[in-house]
Amino acid sequence: MKIAARAATIAALLAALVAHPLPAGASEDAPGTTKHTIAMGGWDRPYLLHLPPGAQAGKPLPLIVTLHGGLNDPEYVRKQSGLDEVADEQGYAVAYPEGFLGTWNAGACCSFARWAGIDDMAFLDTLIDTLVKEGVADPRRVFMTGFSNGGGMAYRYACQRAERLAGIAVVSGALAIGCTPSQPVSVLAFHGTWDPSVPYTGGGNMDADVHFPFFAVQLVMEFWRWVDGLGPLSWPVPGGPEGCVGTGPGRLVVALCTEQQGGHEWPSYASGMIGRFFAERPSLPAG
């Protein structure tokens, strides 16, 4: 991309960020939520950590790493998802890391983090390692979820660190990288058929200077079904609304909740389903 065009794109993205403020009250920490940083090559990368009531030192919890969407931040996805409440009810720790200028390097997306060559894989590795070392997280019960660009980053992490995850859930996200998982991964996805940012049927461009189309959502789910060696997505998902279908009961599950006429959004029912989906997944092998 020419310098002038890139500058114009950056200006437009910054304008979008200014025009997209946090929800009311997002600047206030809820009980159980604390702010932390991790040093990454001289750069302190922030994250929020939410622990449920009754969490005890030395008793690791299942961990949900939750990745915000593009041009958002950890506070935004906390309010957007409502995962704190799910964590309190179901006994999860939730980490909300922050991307570079509100973006994650998910492969062919997204802008700032990709242009700067940010190693978000190393950041997420270090975040998980830190929480395991501190006794917060059970290494056999690490899960990842994300919205939009954060969902794409969850896909990338599953593609390149499948052995570290007991499952992922992606909301309005895109697979934006070549994917060769080291082992099968359980996947739950939510996507609206009228999503203007990540088209349900594919097409468009993955980024401002990446003229490669998004894959159709159903094609992505067929890929994960094939990777996991599972049957078709033809079973209604227990506890899910109409439009949620999966590969049926078992240790490994791939499931898709299609929101008819839904946009680029986090459905109100999604977080409760994510908590239950993760709870039903078996722990990773020891060691």
N, C-alpha and C positions, 0 to 999 in steps of 0.2 A: 504494500500500500504506500502511495506517495506520502511525503511528510505532511503536506497541507491537508490531504484527505484524512490521515490518521488524527491530526490535531482537531479537525472538525468533528470526528467521531468521538474523541475523548471529551470535547466540550459538550456534545449532545448527551453523552452518558452522565457526565457530572450534572448537567441540567436536570436530567431525569431523576438523579439521586436527590437533588435539592427539592424537587417537586413531589417526592414520595416520602413524606415524613413518617416517623415511627407512630404506631397507634398510641392513643392517649394512655398515659401511665407506663409506657414501655421503659422509661428511664429509671423506674423504681425496682429495686431488687425485691423479689418475693421471699418470704421466709424459706430458709433452706438453700438459697442460691447465693453463691460467692464468686468473686472475680479472681482470676489467676492469670499468669503468663508463663510461657515456655520459651526459653532462650533458644533461638535457631540461628546460629552463625552471627551472633551479635545483634540479632533482631528479636525483641521480645514479642511473641505472638500471643494475643489474648484469647481466653476462653472463659465461659461461665460454667459452673458446676452446680447442679441441683441434686441434693440428697433428700430422700423421703424422711418423714418423721420417724424417729426410732432407729435411724441408721447408727451402727456402732463401729467404732474404730477396730480394725483388725478383722472385720467380717465383710469380705468382699461381696458386692452386689452385681447382678447383671447390669451391663452398661449399654445405654443407647447413645451413640454419637450422632448428633443432630446438626445437619449442615444447612445454613440459611441459603436463600435464593440470591440471584445476582443483584447487586446494588442494594442489598439488605445487610443485616448484621445479627449477632446472636440474640439481642433483645427482641428484635422483630420476630424471629422464628419462634421464640418462646411464647409470645402472645398469639402468633398466628396458629401455632399447632396445638397449644394447650397440653403439651406433653408433661409439664410439671404435675398437673393433676393426675394424669395416668401413672406417672412415676410414684406419686404418693399413695395411690390406691393399690398399685400392683408391685411395689417394692423395687423400682429401678433407680439407678443413678443415671443422670442425663448430663452429658457434656455438650456444650454449644460453642464450638470453636469459631474463630473469625477469619474470613478469607481476606486476601490482599485487595484493598480498595473495594471491598464488597463482592469480590469474585473468587472463583475457584478454577484452578487449571485442570479442567475435566477432560482434556484431550484437544479436540477441535473447538472447544469453547472453554473459557469465555474471556474475551478482551484483555483486561488489565493483567490478570494472573498469567494468562497464556503469553501475552506479549513480553512480560517481564521474566518469563521462564521460572516461575515460582514452583518450588518442589513441595507441593501439597501432600504428596505421598509420604515424604519424610516427616512432615509436620504431623500428619495423622498417626503415623507409626509412633512418633515420640509421645504424642498425647496419650495414646493407649498404653504404651510402655510405662509412662509416668503414673497413670492412674492404677495400673496393676501393681507397680512397685510400692505405691503408697498404701496399698491394701484397700483401695476404693472399689476396684473393678475385678471381677472374676474373669480371668483370661479365656475361660472356656465358654463364656456367656457374653461375648461382645457382639453388638448389633449396630447397624448404621442405617440412618434414614436421612432424607434431604428433600428440599423443595427446589424445583426448577434447576438452576445451575448446580445447586447443592445435591439434587438428585442425580445429576450427571456425574458428580464427583463420587457419590456413593456407588454408582455403577462402576466407575473407574477403579475404586478401591476393591470392589468385589472381583473385578477382572484380574487385578494384579496381586491381591492379598486374600484370595478366597480361603486360605487355610487359617486366617485369623478371625473370620466372621462366622457366626452361627446363623446369620440371616440378614437380609436388607429389606427396606421398604422405600419406594421411590414415589414421590408425589409430583406430577407434572414435569418429569425429568426426561432427559434424552441420553441414550447411549452414544457417546461421541468419541469413541476410541476403539481401535482394534482390540478384541477381547479373547484371551486364551486362559481361562481360569485354571488354576492348578487342581481344583476339585469342585464338585457340585456345590451350588449355593441355593438356599431357599430365597425366593423373591416374591414380594407383594408390591403391586403397582396400582396407582390411582391416576386416572387421566380423563379429562373432559373432551368430548367430541368437538367442541367449539373453541378449543384452546388456540388463541391467536399467536402465542409465542413458540410453542412446541406442537406443531400440528399433529393431530391424532392420526391422520392418514399419511403423514410424511410430507416432504417437500420443503420449499423455502431454502434458506441458507443457515448453517449452524452458527456463523458469527459474521461480524461486519466484513471481514476480509477472508472468510472461509466459504467459498461458493460451492458447498457440498450439501446436499439435501439431508434433512432429518429423516431417519428411518421411521416407517410407520410403527406405531406403538404395538400393534398386534404382531408385527414381524419381530420386534425386540423380544416380546414374550415367547414367541415360538423359538427364538434362539436359546433363551434360558431353559425352556422345556427340553430342547434337544441336548443342551449341555448336561442337564440333570438326568437324562434318560427317562423322562416321564411321558405319560400319555397326554392326550389333548386336554385343553382347558374346557371341560364340559360339566364339571361338578359345581353346583351352587356352594358358595363359601359359607360355612356355618356362621350365623350371626351377622352376615353382611346383607346389605340391601340388594334389591334386584339389580342385575348388571354386574355382580361380583361372581366370577367363575374361576375355578382352579383345577388343578390336576388330581384332586381327590385326597383322601386322608393318607398319611404316611410321614416318614421322617423328613423327607424332602417334599416341598410344595412350591409350585409356581402359581400365582393367582393374579388376576387383573380385575379391578373395579372400574368399569366404564361409566362415566357420568354423562348421560345423554344431555346434550346442549350445555354441558358444563364448560367453564372457562379455565383460565390459568389460575388455579386456586387450590387451597387445601380444604377438602371437604370436611364438614363439621364432624362426621362420624369416623374419619380416617384414623385419628390417634388412638381411639379405643380399640379399633381393629388391629392397629399396629402392635399395641401392647399385648393383645391376646395372641396374635400371630407369633410374636417373638417368644411368648411364654410357652407355646406349644412346640417350639423347636428343640431338638435334643442338644445337649452340650457337646462341644467339640471334644475329641479325644484328649486325654491327659498328655502333657509333655509336648 
